[in-house]
Amino acid sequence: MYETTGIRGRRLPPQRHWPGHGLLILGTYENGKLIYRRRVGTGFTEAMRKSILAQLEKRPLDKPAFVSVPHDIARRARWVKPELVAEVTYSEVTPDGSLRHPSFEGMREDKRADQVVMEMPTTAATAITANLDPHMGKEIARAVGVTLTHRVMYPGTEVTKATLAAYYAAVAERMLPHIQDRPLSLVRDTDGDLQQTFFQKHKLPGMPRAIHDGQLEKMSGKESRILWVDDLAGLIAGVQMNVLEFHVWGSLRQQPNLPHRIIFDIDPDEGLGFDDVKQAALDIRGVLEALGLQSWPLLSGGKGVHVVVPLVPKADWEAVKNFCQDFAELLARTDPYRFVANMSKARRKGRMFIDYLRNGQGATAICPWSTRARSGASCAVPVTWDELPTFKSASAFDVFAAAARAQESDAWEGYFDVEQTLTERIRKAVR
């Protein structure tokens, strides 16, 4: 076990109170400086959360005490004085000095916070490797409070629930910023052969607590029940429920009326090849750049590419959806032999449908790094624009390749740092 200082951090609208199920940002001291070591959100009982929250609220701080914190985490955090010491277990220390798979054990009162340094384990740490060892997957699931039953999840493969648990542990650092606190739709398998899958948007009896259930009010004024996850425990709980796909809203549950991103899903007619899809994605990128919007490509794990545009959440769903429809119709008018903005299969023949319908409130799109309910255990994986032309299909990554990919440099570097809004000037430019 290793001691780390816990500093409070949560992504919240300013007017809200901190919820009792928040994450702790962890740090240790090095030469008198507080060094960021990652966040922990598992291992807490409800009583622990309430007790820790009460202690944190007595220690507000205007700015972080850390030397530095990743930007996407810092901009969502609430800071407190680094005076509390937590005991945390973890599987290993990554090359950049972060804790992998930390789990909260309890608070310590026998040690001052400024005495907490990184301790070296007495035995070699067990790393999660790209081969996704099922035994390791079971151990990780157990560590986050999930007991896995045995089941092969993809016919003709050796990919079991334990394999998928190891996979999500390997990609969690990259995936969680895209899924935390976002309303979800889950695609679950029923028979083990991928032939009987179904969408789930609401709580069903027997669901694990790591998959949260709540309510929000939509722009229409109607109340809606939603699901969401906060951490690795939620992802692995989904695995135990036979979840093969995690689909997310484009907004946070705390700000349900303000989308954080736009998605253009390029859906080709069956007669078109992947080269056509890639070129379409590059062309869409070019038009977006001309409008002043940066975008990133996602291999969907199916047959298409998603062009994703992060936004500062200022425009509401109606404005965003209208822009996306106008954008799709603009492409269809200027290049009618390649693009269509009508979802009719008959009108799509030989062309690509630019699916703008994923940009309405309540609509969802596949989460980056999610597995897909498709043979071969493919995954939705972020890539760079430079490398997109080199891929031969949208399902280029299975769980093994995607796990290895997640350990490399971030293909979407800068995605969470970009500050761009959907202005009236941009909206008028595509009408």
DOKOL-805487 format. One record per residue (C-alpha): residue number from 1; residue in three letters; z, x, y. Coordinates in Angstrom, 3 decimals. Layout:
! residues N
  seq  type         Z         X         Y
  NUM   ALA         Z         X         Y
...
//
This chain:
! residues 431
  seq  type         Z         X         Y
    1   MET     0.000     0.000     0.000
    2   TYR    -0.738     1.158     3.519
    3   GLU     0.748     0.243     6.887
    4   THR    -1.484    -0.751     9.789
    5   THR    -0.813    -2.224    13.205
    6   GLY    -2.103    -5.810    13.487
    7   ILE    -3.639    -6.926    16.786
    8   ARG    -4.628   -10.565    17.196
    9   GLY    -8.337   -11.451    17.456
   10   ARG   -10.231   -14.755    17.251
   11   ARG   -13.469   -16.166    18.585
   12   LEU   -12.445   -19.163    20.690
   13   PRO   -13.426   -21.142    23.746
   14   PRO   -11.045   -20.108    26.563
   15   GLN    -9.365   -23.489    26.897
   16   ARG    -8.242   -23.700    23.277
   17   HIS    -5.004   -22.514    21.708
   18   TRP    -5.151   -19.906    18.966
   19   PRO    -5.408   -21.667    15.614
   20   GLY    -2.889   -20.866    12.893
   21   HIS    -5.556   -19.506    10.543
   22   GLY    -6.779   -16.625    12.727
   23   LEU    -7.750   -13.093    11.835
   24   LEU    -5.750   -10.002    12.661
   25   ILE    -7.485    -6.958    14.064
   26   LEU    -6.085    -3.845    12.415
   27   GLY    -5.516    -0.359    13.759
   28   THR    -3.704     2.909    13.106
   29   TYR    -2.747     5.734    15.430
   30   GLU    -4.590     9.039    15.478
   31   ASN    -3.455    11.752    17.909
   32   GLY    -1.662     9.120    19.945
   33   LYS    -4.715     6.832    20.189
   34   LEU    -5.067     3.416    18.531
   35   ILE    -8.128     3.412    16.253
   36   TYR    -9.821     0.209    15.092
   37   ARG    -9.735    -0.220    11.283
   38   ARG   -11.278    -3.684    10.760
   39   ARG    -9.883    -7.231    10.508
   40   VAL    -7.868    -9.038     7.840
   41   GLY    -7.886   -12.779     7.212
   42   THR    -6.704   -13.110     3.610
   43   GLY    -3.305   -12.939     1.927
   44   PHE    -1.468   -15.210     4.376
   45   THR     0.596   -18.264     3.497
   46   GLU     0.716   -21.044     6.077
   47   ALA     4.326   -20.147     6.856
   48   MET     3.305   -16.510     7.447
   49   ARG     0.532   -17.552     9.811
   50   LYS     2.841   -19.710    11.929
   51   SER     5.493   -16.981    12.084
   52   ILE     3.018   -14.266    13.044
   53   LEU     1.321   -16.495    15.609
   54   ALA     4.670   -17.155    17.283
   55   GLN     5.298   -13.408    17.520
   56   LEU     1.815   -12.666    18.835
   57   GLU     1.953   -15.283    21.572
   58   LYS     4.962   -13.455    23.068
   59   ARG     2.898   -10.269    23.497
   60   PRO    -0.228   -11.097    25.567
   61   LEU    -2.364    -8.234    26.854
   62   ASP    -5.308    -8.390    29.280
   63   LYS    -7.432    -5.748    27.549
   64   PRO    -7.520    -4.048    24.137
   65   ALA    -5.161    -1.169    23.407
   66   PHE    -7.792     0.324    21.073
   67   VAL    -9.934     3.292    22.018
   68   SER   -12.952     1.155    21.112
   69   VAL   -13.765    -2.034    19.203
   70   PRO   -17.203    -3.298    18.018
   71   HIS   -18.683    -5.388    20.809
   72   ASP   -19.244    -8.558    18.763
   73   ILE   -15.559    -8.520    17.772
   74   ALA   -14.173    -7.536    21.170
   75   ARG   -15.911   -10.357    23.006
   76   ARG   -14.286   -12.951    20.700
   77   ALA   -10.776   -11.508    20.619
   78   ARG    -7.461   -12.400    22.219
   79   TRP    -5.410    -9.250    22.759
   80   VAL    -1.695    -8.559    22.348
   81   LYS     0.514    -5.507    22.709
   82   PRO     0.333    -3.307    19.562
   83   GLU     3.987    -3.731    18.616
   84   LEU     3.828    -5.418    15.189
   85   VAL     3.398    -3.605    11.885
   86   ALA     1.692    -5.243     8.911
   87   GLU     1.487    -4.069     5.310
   88   VAL    -2.077    -4.286     4.028
   89   THR    -3.752    -3.411     0.752
   90   TYR    -7.424    -2.430     0.597
   91   SER    -9.962    -1.061    -1.849
   92   GLU   -11.136     1.998     0.092
   93   VAL   -11.708     3.632     3.448
   94   THR   -15.365     3.584     4.474
   95   PRO   -17.083     6.684     5.879
   96   ASP   -16.586     5.389     9.434
   97   GLY   -12.833     5.015     8.869
   98   SER   -12.685     1.237     8.363
   99   LEU   -10.701    -0.506     5.622
  100   ARG   -12.802    -2.225     2.988
  101   HIS   -11.534    -5.609     1.711
  102   PRO    -8.113    -5.563     3.371
  103   SER    -5.574    -8.152     2.221
  104   PHE    -2.347    -8.977     4.076
  105   GLU     0.916    -8.377     2.179
  106   GLY     3.620    -8.931     4.804
  107   MET     5.193    -7.769     8.046
  108   ARG     7.238    -4.555     8.304
  109   GLU    10.300    -4.187    10.518
  110   ASP    11.424    -0.775     9.244
  111   LYS     8.749     1.210    11.076
  112   ARG     7.651     1.464    14.705
  113   ALA     4.054     0.633    15.460
  114   ASP     3.423     4.008    17.090
  115   GLN     4.383     5.700    13.797
  116   VAL     1.637     3.992    11.826
  117   VAL    -1.103     6.398    10.735
  118   MET    -3.802     6.220     8.088
  119   GLU    -2.322     7.184     4.733
  120   MET    -4.390     8.606     1.921
  121   PRO    -4.211     6.730    -1.399
  122   THR    -2.452     8.377    -4.302
  123   THR    -5.336     7.519    -6.613
  124   ALA    -9.061     7.521    -5.952
  125   ALA   -10.176     4.353    -4.243
  126   THR   -12.541     2.124    -6.204
  127   ALA   -15.793     1.643    -4.308
  128   ILE   -18.078    -1.342    -4.644
  129   THR   -21.392     0.117    -5.597
  130   ALA   -24.874    -1.306    -5.573
  131   ASN   -24.707    -1.982    -9.324
  132   LEU   -22.225    -4.827    -8.588
  133   ASP   -19.788    -4.227   -11.434
  134   PRO   -18.604    -7.668   -12.706
  135   HIS   -15.159    -6.264   -13.503
  136   MET   -14.808    -5.199    -9.892
  137   GLY   -16.032    -8.624    -8.804
  138   LYS   -13.250   -10.301   -10.780
  139   GLU   -10.662    -7.958    -9.282
  140   ILE   -11.880    -8.630    -5.759
  141   ALA   -11.855   -12.384    -6.373
  142   ARG    -8.315   -12.178    -7.684
  143   ALA    -7.258   -10.123    -4.657
  144   VAL    -8.455   -12.866    -2.290
  145   GLY    -6.875   -15.637    -4.338
  146   VAL    -9.831   -16.909    -6.363
  147   THR    -9.907   -17.046   -10.167
  148   LEU   -13.478   -16.930   -11.425
  149   THR   -14.719   -18.642   -14.539
  150   HIS   -17.531   -16.989   -16.485
  151   ARG   -21.047   -18.272   -15.939
  152   VAL   -24.498   -16.761   -15.696
  153   MET   -25.823   -17.984   -12.358
  154   TYR   -29.512   -17.089   -12.711
  155   PRO   -31.379   -17.756   -15.968
  156   GLY   -32.800   -14.666   -17.640
  157   THR   -30.480   -12.315   -15.743
  158   GLU   -26.990   -10.874   -16.170
  159   VAL   -25.932   -12.110   -12.725
  160   THR   -22.627   -13.915   -13.261
  161   LYS   -20.097   -15.374   -10.850
  162   ALA   -18.287   -12.033   -10.972
  163   THR   -21.527   -10.259   -10.016
  164   LEU   -21.912   -12.556    -7.024
  165   ALA   -18.288   -11.987    -6.002
  166   ALA   -18.984    -8.245    -5.955
  167   TYR   -22.184    -8.922    -4.015
  168   TYR   -20.464   -10.896    -1.265
  169   ALA   -17.755    -8.248    -1.018
  170   ALA   -20.492    -5.647    -0.513
  171   VAL   -22.250    -7.636     2.249
  172   ALA   -19.255    -9.389     3.841
  173   GLU   -19.032    -7.081     6.844
  174   ARG   -22.637    -7.909     7.770
  175   MET   -22.601   -11.568     6.756
  176   LEU   -19.324   -12.852     8.177
  177   PRO   -20.291   -12.597    11.875
  178   HIS   -23.191   -14.977    11.100
  179   ILE   -21.129   -17.549     9.189
  180   GLN   -17.550   -17.537    10.503
  181   ASP   -16.565   -20.801    12.187
  182   ARG   -20.031   -22.313    11.831
  183   PRO   -20.422   -25.734    10.194
  184   LEU   -21.951   -25.306     6.752
  185   SER   -24.183   -26.940     4.222
  186   LEU   -23.788   -25.631     0.677
  187   VAL   -26.435   -25.630    -2.033
  188   ARG   -24.682   -25.888    -5.400
  189   ASP   -26.053   -25.643    -8.910
  190   THR   -25.006   -28.116   -11.601
  191   ASP   -26.636   -27.068   -14.851
  192   GLY   -27.074   -23.289   -14.713
  193   ASP   -30.884   -23.329   -14.789
  194   LEU   -31.555   -23.903   -11.060
  195   GLN   -33.163   -27.255   -11.842
  196   GLN   -30.333   -29.489   -10.651
  197   THR   -29.113   -28.296    -7.250
  198   PHE   -27.683   -30.404    -4.451
  199   PHE   -26.672   -30.074    -0.794
  200   GLN   -23.051   -30.573     0.152
  201   LYS   -21.920   -31.022     3.758
  202   HIS   -18.528   -32.653     3.300
  203   LYS   -15.338   -32.044     1.349
  204   LEU   -15.218   -33.160    -2.268
  205   PRO   -12.143   -33.434    -4.518
  206   GLY   -10.964   -30.148    -5.983
  207   MET   -12.488   -27.894    -3.339
  208   PRO   -10.558   -24.642    -2.741
  209   ARG    -8.590   -24.278     0.489
  210   ALA   -10.594   -21.181     1.503
  211   ILE   -13.481   -23.551     2.267
  212   HIS   -12.131   -25.456     5.246
  213   ASP   -12.703   -29.097     6.071
  214   GLY   -12.495   -30.602     9.548
  215   GLN   -13.994   -32.939    12.090
  216   LEU   -15.951   -32.556    15.318
  217   GLU   -17.668   -34.779    17.839
  218   LYS   -21.425   -34.485    18.248
  219   MET   -23.428   -34.919    21.454
  220   SER   -24.187   -38.480    20.319
  221   GLY   -20.466   -39.232    20.460
  222   LYS   -20.257   -39.730    16.712
  223   GLU   -17.570   -37.986    14.675
  224   SER   -18.773   -35.713    11.878
  225   ARG   -16.912   -34.123     8.973
  226   ILE   -17.779   -30.460     8.483
  227   LEU   -17.089   -27.500     6.225
  228   TRP   -16.665   -23.873     7.291
  229   VAL   -15.427   -20.517     6.033
  230   ASP   -13.566   -17.715     7.796
  231   ASP   -13.606   -14.789     5.420
  232   LEU   -14.558   -13.212     2.090
  233   ALA   -12.177   -15.572     0.296
  234   GLY   -14.298   -18.501     1.497
  235   LEU   -17.515   -16.911     0.251
  236   ILE   -16.046   -16.142    -3.161
  237   ALA   -14.502   -19.609    -3.379
  238   GLY   -18.048   -20.882    -2.927
  239   VAL   -19.192   -18.686    -5.811
  240   GLN   -16.583   -20.287    -8.073
  241   MET   -17.945   -23.698    -6.993
  242   ASN   -21.466   -22.626    -8.090
  243   VAL   -22.666   -22.282    -4.490
  244   LEU   -25.957   -20.391    -4.426
  245   GLU   -26.854   -20.880    -0.757
  246   PHE   -24.876   -20.963     2.478
  247   HIS   -26.719   -22.738     5.318
  248   VAL   -25.258   -22.617     8.831
  249   TRP   -25.474   -24.507    12.104
  250   GLY   -26.676   -22.657    15.152
  251   SER   -23.355   -23.259    16.941
  252   LEU   -19.656   -22.662    16.437
  253   ARG   -17.429   -25.540    15.402
  254   GLN   -15.370   -24.917    18.563
  255   GLN   -18.509   -25.338    20.725
  256   PRO   -20.585   -27.792    18.690
  257   ASN   -22.834   -28.826    21.583
  258   LEU   -23.975   -25.320    22.584
  259   PRO   -26.235   -23.447    20.141
  260   HIS   -25.957   -19.672    19.808
  261   ARG   -29.413   -19.087    18.416
  262   ILE   -32.946   -20.366    17.928
  263   ILE   -34.801   -20.146    14.620
  264   PHE   -38.534   -20.420    14.030
  265   ASP   -39.118   -20.847    10.299
  266   ILE   -42.682   -19.954     9.321
  267   ASP   -43.616   -22.207     6.418
  268   PRO   -47.086   -21.376     5.024
  269   ASP   -49.451   -23.596     3.098
  270   GLU   -49.572   -22.689    -0.593
  271   GLY   -52.971   -21.087    -0.226
  272   LEU   -51.799   -18.492     2.295
  273   GLY   -50.433   -15.042     1.458
  274   PHE   -47.414   -13.200     2.768
  275   ASP   -49.601   -11.024     4.981
  276   ASP   -50.455   -14.166     6.949
  277   VAL   -46.763   -14.976     7.325
  278   LYS   -45.888   -11.474     8.517
  279   GLN   -48.648   -11.485    11.111
  280   ALA   -47.533   -14.903    12.321
  281   ALA   -43.979   -13.602    12.749
  282   LEU   -45.213   -10.614    14.735
  283   ASP   -47.319   -12.880    16.936
  284   ILE   -44.354   -15.186    17.577
  285   ARG   -42.309   -12.143    18.504
  286   GLY   -44.985   -11.154    21.012
  287   VAL   -44.994   -14.555    22.705
  288   LEU   -41.189   -14.593    22.851
  289   GLU   -41.170   -11.120    24.405
  290   ALA   -43.636   -12.308    27.034
  291   LEU   -41.137   -15.055    27.848
  292   GLY   -38.324   -12.503    28.099
  293   LEU   -36.607   -13.310    24.782
  294   GLN   -35.704   -10.733    22.132
  295   SER   -35.927   -11.764    18.486
  296   TRP   -35.147   -10.435    15.004
  297   PRO   -36.909   -11.106    11.662
  298   LEU   -35.207   -12.413     8.519
  299   LEU   -36.802   -12.335     5.072
  300   SER   -35.796   -15.798     3.904
  301   GLY   -35.510   -14.944     0.216
  302   GLY   -38.063   -17.686    -0.433
  303   LYS   -41.648   -17.609     0.819
  304   GLY   -41.274   -17.392     4.593
  305   VAL   -39.886   -15.400     7.486
  306   HIS   -37.415   -16.651    10.065
  307   VAL   -37.768   -15.382    13.620
  308   VAL   -34.253   -15.549    15.073
  309   VAL   -33.438   -15.552    18.795
  310   PRO   -29.750   -15.101    19.749
  311   LEU   -28.608   -16.958    22.864
  312   VAL   -25.670   -17.007    25.209
  313   PRO   -24.507   -20.606    24.592
  314   LYS   -25.383   -22.378    27.844
  315   ALA   -28.319   -24.685    27.035
  316   ASP   -27.435   -27.711    24.904
  317   TRP   -29.106   -28.836    21.698
  318   GLU   -31.551   -31.191    23.395
  319   ALA   -32.840   -28.447    25.681
  320   VAL   -33.123   -25.958    22.821
  321   LYS   -34.878   -28.343    20.450
  322   ASN   -37.332   -29.470    23.144
  323   PHE   -38.165   -25.848    23.925
  324   CYS   -38.734   -25.049    20.244
  325   GLN   -41.016   -28.053    19.804
  326   ASP   -42.970   -27.146    22.936
  327   PHE   -43.233   -23.556    21.688
  328   ALA   -44.561   -24.654    18.279
  329   GLU   -47.047   -27.029    19.874
  330   LEU   -48.207   -24.272    22.224
  331   LEU   -49.019   -22.053    19.222
  332   ALA   -50.796   -24.933    17.512
  333   ARG   -52.929   -25.594    20.617
  334   THR   -53.837   -21.965    21.258
  335   ASP   -54.519   -21.046    17.618
  336   PRO   -55.175   -24.322    15.729
  337   TYR   -56.841   -22.574    12.794
  338   ARG   -53.587   -20.767    11.933
  339   PHE   -50.701   -22.889    13.193
  340   VAL   -49.604   -26.488    13.012
  341   ALA   -46.555   -28.150    14.598
  342   ASN   -46.711   -31.206    12.340
  343   MET   -44.738   -31.004     9.088
  344   SER   -47.244   -33.153     7.155
  345   LYS   -48.444   -31.314     4.060
  346   ALA   -51.900   -32.809     4.466
  347   ARG   -52.291   -31.449     8.005
  348   ARG   -50.883   -28.058     7.016
  349   LYS   -53.714   -27.157     4.649
  350   GLY   -54.732   -23.537     5.189
  351   ARG   -52.287   -23.154     8.075
  352   MET   -48.657   -22.375     8.805
  353   PHE   -46.128   -24.938     9.949
  354   ILE   -43.842   -23.557    12.670
  355   ASP   -40.656   -25.376    11.705
  356   TYR   -38.771   -26.039    14.930
  357   LEU   -36.686   -28.848    13.372
  358   ARG   -33.944   -26.425    12.343
  359   ASN   -32.897   -26.320    15.993
  360   GLY   -31.331   -29.753    16.303
  361   GLN   -27.606   -30.415    16.196
  362   GLY   -26.540   -30.782    12.578
  363   ALA   -29.641   -29.023    11.240
  364   THR   -29.005   -25.840     9.287
  365   ALA   -30.828   -22.672     8.243
  366   ILE   -30.096   -20.131     5.551
  367   CYS   -27.386   -17.675     6.590
  368   PRO   -28.368   -13.989     6.693
  369   TRP   -27.234   -12.256     3.457
  370   SER   -26.836   -15.523     1.546
  371   THR   -28.140   -15.663    -1.989
  372   ARG   -30.875   -18.200    -2.737
  373   ALA   -31.111   -20.819    -5.465
  374   ARG   -34.263   -19.224    -6.818
  375   SER   -35.092   -17.339    -9.972
  376   GLY   -34.527   -13.625    -9.672
  377   ALA   -31.364   -13.921    -7.534
  378   SER   -33.161   -13.269    -4.253
  379   CYS   -31.318   -13.081    -0.914
  380   ALA   -32.012   -13.734     2.759
  381   VAL   -31.979   -10.261     4.311
  382   PRO   -32.337    -9.079     7.927
  383   VAL   -35.067    -6.484     8.493
  384   THR   -36.502    -4.663    11.493
  385   TRP   -39.799    -5.478    13.154
  386   ASP   -41.089    -2.010    12.341
  387   GLU   -40.515    -2.387     8.624
  388   LEU   -41.541    -6.039     8.269
  389   PRO   -45.215    -5.159     7.593
  390   THR   -44.177    -3.015     4.596
  391   PHE   -42.704    -5.869     2.536
  392   LYS   -44.831    -7.624    -0.059
  393   SER   -42.862   -10.883    -0.189
  394   ALA   -40.056   -12.798     1.510
  395   SER   -38.009   -12.389    -1.678
  396   ALA   -38.150    -8.596    -1.646
  397   PHE   -34.377    -8.229    -2.080
  398   ASP   -32.383    -9.383    -5.084
  399   VAL   -28.575    -9.186    -5.011
  400   PHE   -28.555    -5.560    -6.174
  401   ALA   -31.070    -4.368    -3.582
  402   ALA   -29.432    -6.447    -0.846
  403   ALA   -25.969    -5.013    -1.638
  404   ALA   -27.359    -1.496    -1.331
  405   ARG   -29.183    -2.470     1.860
  406   ALA   -25.932    -3.677     3.449
  407   GLN   -24.480    -0.168     3.175
  408   GLU   -27.322     1.268     5.283
  409   SER   -27.794     1.142     9.050
  410   ASP   -27.864    -2.333    10.566
  411   ALA   -31.416    -3.683    10.795
  412   TRP   -30.224    -6.156    13.437
  413   GLU   -28.458    -3.617    15.607
  414   GLY   -27.932    -5.114    19.053
  415   TYR   -28.263    -8.726    17.861
  416   PHE   -24.733    -9.650    18.915
  417   ASP   -24.924    -7.626    22.124
  418   VAL   -27.977    -9.216    23.684
  419   GLU   -27.244   -11.408    26.715
  420   GLN   -30.127   -13.861    27.059
  421   THR   -30.228   -17.520    28.007
  422   LEU   -32.789   -20.273    27.712
  423   THR   -33.559   -20.730    31.397
  424   GLU   -35.529   -23.517    33.017
  425   ARG   -38.253   -20.964    33.865
  426   ILE   -38.697   -20.114    30.172
  427   ARG   -38.675   -23.763    29.143
  428   LYS   -41.350   -24.683    31.683
  429   ALA   -43.557   -21.774    30.607
  430   VAL   -44.304   -23.347    27.212
  431   ARG   -44.885   -26.948    28.298
//
